[in-house]
Amino acid sequence: MGDDRDIEPIAGPESRARTHLANERTFLAWFRAAVALVALGLAAAQFLSRGVVPGVPLTRFIDIAFVAGGVFAVLAGARRYYRAARQIEEARFQPATYSIAIMTVLLVLIAALAIAFIVLLRR
């Protein structure tokens, strides 16, 4: 009854492998978001009207914001992936905090710019 040899480890190799695979899937979600933001920036640069507000480079700013958001997303995702992989191996995983908050704020700001742009186009 008090023999510790009968107790199986909580996190075996299969569990660790599943955790690493989940980490990879999470990185791929960050990667897809980054690709979508870059693609939106390129599409905006190609198709949006240039002279919405005379003298204000709003379109260029939106284009750059989308692409910069995509760059940030892939860098944040890669950083998060490598950090999580190290933490998984050391059995001390900590959930994301700053990268999630920054991406949320960034997307809200980009969406606000997009809404402003749409309103200006409808005038």
Legacy VTK file of the C-alpha trace (Angstrom):
# vtk DataFile Version 3.0
C-alpha trace
ASCII
DATASET POLYDATA
POINTS 123 float
0.000 0.000 0.000
2.783 2.467 0.765
4.952 1.287 -2.163
5.717 4.210 -4.511
6.772 1.859 -7.322
3.111 1.171 -8.157
2.317 4.830 -8.834
2.486 5.867 -12.486
3.872 9.273 -13.378
1.166 11.877 -14.000
2.731 13.192 -17.193
4.117 10.376 -19.304
5.766 10.647 -22.724
2.385 10.490 -24.501
1.016 13.349 -22.417
4.119 15.445 -23.068
3.872 14.737 -26.803
0.196 15.802 -26.824
1.098 18.986 -24.986
3.831 19.803 -27.502
1.451 19.115 -30.391
-1.118 21.441 -28.810
1.608 24.079 -28.540
2.344 23.653 -32.258
-1.352 24.011 -33.123
-1.470 27.205 -31.068
1.513 28.583 -32.979
-0.187 27.702 -36.269
-3.240 29.706 -35.153
-0.973 32.701 -34.512
0.641 32.096 -37.906
-2.734 31.988 -39.711
-3.755 35.233 -38.023
-0.478 36.817 -39.131
-0.912 35.666 -42.727
-4.479 37.003 -42.752
-3.359 40.403 -41.452
-0.554 40.676 -44.008
-2.924 39.613 -46.796
-5.481 42.212 -45.668
-2.781 44.872 -45.671
-1.718 43.938 -49.185
-5.333 43.825 -50.393
-6.028 47.201 -48.817
-2.937 48.650 -50.503
-4.084 47.295 -53.851
-7.798 48.020 -53.826
-8.628 50.900 -51.481
-9.070 54.429 -52.745
-6.157 56.773 -52.080
-7.934 60.130 -51.724
-10.511 59.541 -48.998
-9.364 62.486 -46.888
-7.216 64.933 -48.858
-3.782 65.355 -47.303
-4.225 62.465 -44.840
-2.509 59.196 -45.785
-5.217 57.119 -44.058
-5.123 54.295 -46.601
-1.360 53.922 -46.372
-1.593 53.944 -42.575
-4.228 51.184 -42.608
-2.152 49.119 -45.059
0.937 49.420 -42.884
-1.045 48.754 -39.683
-2.381 45.457 -41.060
1.038 44.283 -42.246
2.724 45.420 -39.013
0.014 43.617 -37.053
0.788 40.460 -39.019
4.504 40.791 -38.327
3.798 41.306 -34.636
1.436 38.311 -34.565
3.963 35.902 -36.064
6.762 37.176 -33.812
4.553 36.980 -30.713
3.395 33.507 -31.726
6.950 32.281 -32.295
8.104 33.729 -28.988
5.153 32.141 -27.234
5.801 28.789 -28.943
9.461 28.586 -27.902
8.721 29.808 -24.403
5.917 27.271 -23.967
8.060 24.443 -25.381
10.773 25.217 -22.840
8.224 25.440 -20.019
6.604 22.158 -21.050
9.978 20.420 -20.886
10.668 21.958 -17.473
7.124 21.092 -16.243
6.415 24.707 -15.269
4.010 25.997 -17.933
2.591 29.522 -17.506
-0.323 30.804 -19.633
0.113 33.738 -21.999
-0.646 37.195 -20.696
1.061 40.109 -22.420
1.002 38.796 -25.994
-2.737 38.144 -25.767
-3.420 41.619 -24.351
-1.207 43.343 -26.933
-2.773 41.464 -29.859
-6.254 42.292 -28.570
-5.467 46.003 -28.289
-3.744 45.994 -31.688
-6.709 44.362 -33.406
-9.189 46.730 -31.731
-7.133 49.721 -32.929
-6.891 48.345 -36.470
-10.638 47.639 -36.460
-11.340 51.208 -35.278
-9.231 52.530 -38.153
-11.079 50.278 -40.571
-14.436 51.518 -39.273
-13.289 55.126 -39.649
-12.156 54.363 -43.173
-15.513 52.756 -44.047
-17.403 55.751 -42.648
-15.235 58.135 -44.675
-15.791 56.078 -47.836
-19.589 56.284 -47.420
-19.625 60.097 -47.284
LINES 1 124
123 0 1 2 3 4 5 6 7 8 9 10 11 12 13 14 15 16 17 18 19 20 21 22 23 24 25 26 27 28 29 30 31 32 33 34 35 36 37 38 39 40 41 42 43 44 45 46 47 48 49 50 51 52 53 54 55 56 57 58 59 60 61 62 63 64 65 66 67 68 69 70 71 72 73 74 75 76 77 78 79 80 81 82 83 84 85 86 87 88 89 90 91 92 93 94 95 96 97 98 99 100 101 102 103 104 105 106 107 108 109 110 111 112 113 114 115 116 117 118 119 120 121 122
